[in-house]
Amino acid sequence: MSFSVSKGIRRAILDDAPAILSIFQQCDLFDHIGHRQLNIGLLEVMDWLENATDKHPMFVLEEQGEVMAWCSIEPFYGLPAFDSASEISLYVLPTLHRKGIGTQLFNYLEKERHYIGFTHLIAYIYASNLTSQHFFKRQGFEQWGLLPNIAQNEQIKDDVLLLGREF
């Protein structure tokens, strides 16, 4: 299976793991009170990369050798009936928000969806993450569900919204 090449977008490789982790940590909403999700570290990111497949790929967007954003497509539920539905994760360096980088990466995914094989994408978004909610809604996602107070980390509780899009 072959993905087309788009300016600055490529399959993520193991050497990208530190940059992917750094972007994830900078976007971690639980970190704003000093309680970073300690269960996600370099080894977990390396596992993500090693488990990426053509159907569940991980991509990075880079410029001049610097990874600025990444996204992954993962199985939604794990049962054969849901094989054409995938979970999307997309992270952009916070200093580069609102510059079209996330949209460029999403447009690439949309263009390659026939090769990847998804007909539905689902994004899990913290209710307090208005930036991410607005981004996905601009890409045509709608709210499909709500998980009240499911995200918990010591002093923080947050709802998680399920945003989805059918292609």
C-alpha positions in Angstrom: 0.0 0.0 0.0 1.4 3.4 -0.9 0.5 6.8 0.4 1.0 9.8 -1.8 3.7 12.3 -0.8 2.5 15.7 0.4 4.7 18.7 1.2 6.1 18.1 4.6 3.9 15.1 5.5 5.3 11.6 5.8 4.9 8.4 7.8 6.3 8.7 11.3 9.5 6.8 12.1 11.0 5.7 15.3 13.4 8.6 15.3 10.4 10.9 15.5 9.4 9.5 18.9 11.0 12.3 21.0 9.3 15.1 18.9 6.0 13.3 19.0 6.2 12.9 22.8 7.2 16.6 23.2 4.2 17.8 21.2 1.9 15.5 23.1 3.2 16.8 26.4 2.9 20.4 25.3 -0.7 19.8 24.4 -1.5 17.9 27.6 -4.4 19.8 29.3 -3.7 18.0 32.6 -0.2 19.6 32.7 -1.5 23.1 33.3 -1.6 22.4 37.1 1.6 20.4 37.1 0.1 17.0 36.9 1.3 15.7 33.5 0.0 12.3 32.4 3.0 10.3 33.6 1.9 7.1 32.0 2.8 8.4 28.6 6.5 8.4 28.0 9.0 7.7 25.3 8.5 3.9 25.5 4.7 4.3 24.9 5.3 6.6 21.9 7.8 4.0 20.5 5.1 1.4 20.9 2.6 3.5 19.0 5.1 3.8 16.2 6.0 0.1 16.2 2.3 -0.8 16.1 1.4 1.6 13.2 0.2 -0.1 10.1 -1.1 0.9 6.7 -4.6 0.7 8.0 -3.7 2.5 11.3 -0.8 4.8 10.3 0.9 7.6 12.1 2.0 10.7 10.2 4.1 13.7 11.0 4.2 17.1 9.4 7.6 18.6 9.3 9.3 21.7 8.0 13.1 22.0 7.7 13.5 18.7 9.6 11.4 19.8 12.6 8.3 17.9 13.4 5.5 20.4 14.0 2.5 18.2 14.2 1.5 14.5 14.2 -1.6 12.4 13.8 -2.5 8.8 14.2 -5.4 6.6 13.0 -6.2 3.8 15.5 -8.8 1.1 15.7 -12.1 2.5 17.1 -13.4 -0.5 19.0 -11.7 -3.7 18.0 -14.6 -5.7 16.6 -14.8 -6.6 12.9 -18.2 -4.7 12.6 -16.2 -1.4 13.3 -13.3 -2.0 11.0 -14.1 1.0 8.8 -14.3 3.3 11.8 -11.1 4.7 13.3 -10.1 7.0 16.2 -8.1 10.1 15.1 -5.6 11.8 17.3 -4.0 15.0 15.9 -1.6 17.3 17.8 0.1 20.5 16.7 2.8 22.4 18.6 0.8 25.0 20.6 3.0 27.9 19.3 1.8 27.0 15.8 -2.0 26.7 16.4 -4.2 28.6 14.0 -1.7 28.5 11.2 -3.3 25.9 9.0 -1.0 23.1 10.0 -3.6 20.8 11.5 -5.9 21.4 8.6 -3.1 20.5 6.2 -2.5 17.3 8.0 -6.2 16.5 8.2 -6.7 17.3 4.4 -3.9 14.8 3.7 -5.7 12.1 5.8 -8.9 12.8 4.0 -7.2 12.5 0.6 -5.6 9.2 1.6 -8.7 7.7 3.3 -9.4 5.2 0.6 -5.9 3.8 1.0 -6.2 3.8 4.8 -9.7 2.4 4.7 -11.8 4.4 7.0 -15.4 5.6 6.5 -15.9 7.2 9.9 -13.5 9.1 12.2 -14.0 9.5 15.9 -12.2 12.1 18.1 -12.2 12.0 21.8 -11.9 15.7 23.0 -11.8 17.1 26.6 -14.8 19.4 27.0 -12.5 22.1 28.3 -10.4 21.9 25.1 -12.3 24.4 23.0 -9.4 24.8 20.5 -9.6 21.2 19.6 -13.4 21.2 19.5 -13.4 24.2 17.1 -10.7 22.6 14.9 -12.6 19.3 14.5 -16.0 21.1 13.9 -14.3 23.1 11.2 -13.4 19.7 9.6 -17.0 18.7 9.5 -17.2 16.7 12.8 -20.3 16.7 14.9 -20.8 15.8 18.6 -21.9 12.1 18.7 -21.6 11.6 22.4 -20.6 12.8 25.9 -18.8 10.9 28.7 -19.4 13.0 31.8 -16.5 13.4 34.3 -14.6 10.4 32.7 -11.3 12.2 32.6 -9.8 12.4 36.1 -6.4 13.2 37.3 -6.1 14.1 41.0 -7.7 17.6 41.2 -9.2 17.7 37.7 -12.4 16.1 36.3 -13.5 16.7 32.8 -16.1 15.5 30.4 -15.0 13.9 27.1 -16.9 14.7 24.0 -17.1 12.1 21.2 -16.9 14.0 17.9 -17.4 12.1 14.7 -17.6 12.4 11.0 -18.8 10.0 8.3 -17.2 10.2 4.9 
